[in-house]
Amino acid sequence: MCFSPQGDLAGGLVVTAIGIDACRQTRGRSSLLLLAGVPLLLGAHQIDEALVWWSLQGHLSHQVGRVAMWVYLVVAMVVVPVIVPVAVLTLEPPGRRRWAIAPFVALGTGVAVVLLVTMLHGPVTVRLGAYHLAYSIGLRHGILVVGLYIVAACGALLASGYRHVVIFGLANLVAIVVLARLTADGFASLWCFYAAITSGAITLHLRYAKPHRAHPYALT
């Protein structure tokens, strides 16, 4: 499909609805709340990007677009690399898998700090690209930092003991490889959209995992 403000808005509304359903499936299980909130966050994230589109197209004020851009980047660059591994960590029962996921939490936190400091130093810009928005934060050693970002987010998902969470990780890892070959400046925009759509796998896990079983759909 052609990515556009309408695409971001429609996708964001669908994923937000998925997120609401995911939160309903927690059934009071506090360990699942953070994971359930990921689709909700990603859905709202895409709706926010629609505001960035409309500002660049002249339908909204520059000030609104600037605020929306910062919200989008803070979520994409600072919140996601931390919340994803932390959500997977809290999902797992105590044991060796938690120890395996903990390094991804530390790595994601470090990457988030580097990206936040980079954004605060600026310049931070966004422009219209072909079927995507092109964000720039003036990042040095971008390949290394983005690589560590991917390891933190996708590595934690792939290390999970739950099938649907691993599927979410695999889907996003494949998307990363494809998008990295197709575009550099549109990577953040396109991958975040894809991650939002594939977050439906999280809802599948929460909907079909039986609360009375200690390790529903565990891989081991």
C-alpha positions, 0 to 999 in steps of 0.5 A: 500500500502507499503510506500516507496520513490516511494509511497511518490514521487507519492503521493506527486506529486498527492497532489501537483497537487491537491494543484495547482488546489486548488489555482486556485479555490480561484478566487481572494478570499484572505481569501481562499489562506492559506487553498488552500495552505495546499494541496500544502504544504503537497504535497511538504512535501511528495516529500521531504520525498522521499529524506530522504528515498533515503538518508537512502538507500544510493542513495543520500548523507548523507548531502542531507538526513539530510537537507531533514529530517530537512525540513520534521520535521520543516513542520510536527512539527512546520508549520502544527500545526500553519498553519492548525488552522490559515487557518481555522480561516481565512476561517470563516466569522467574528462571533462565529466560529472564536472565537471558532477556535482562541483557537486552533490557540493559542494551535497550536502555543504553541505546535509548539514552544515546538517541535521546541525547542525540535528539536533544543536541539536534538538529531534528528534522522531518520531510516528506519522502516517497510514500514515507516520512524521512526523519533525521536526528543528526545521529553519528555512527548510525549503523552501529546504534541502529544495529544495537537498537534492533538487537535490543528490541528483536533479540528480547522477543526472539528470546521469549519462551512464548510462540506468539511473542517469537512470531512478533520478533521474527516478523519484525526482524524480516521487515528490518532486513527488507526495509534496510535494503529498500530505504535508509531515510524512511526506515524509522517511519516504515518499520514503526508502521510494520511493527504496529501492524504485526503487534496483533501477534501479542493479542493472539498470545494474550487471547489464547494463553490460558490463565490457569497454565503456568507456561501457555504456548511455551516453546520449551 
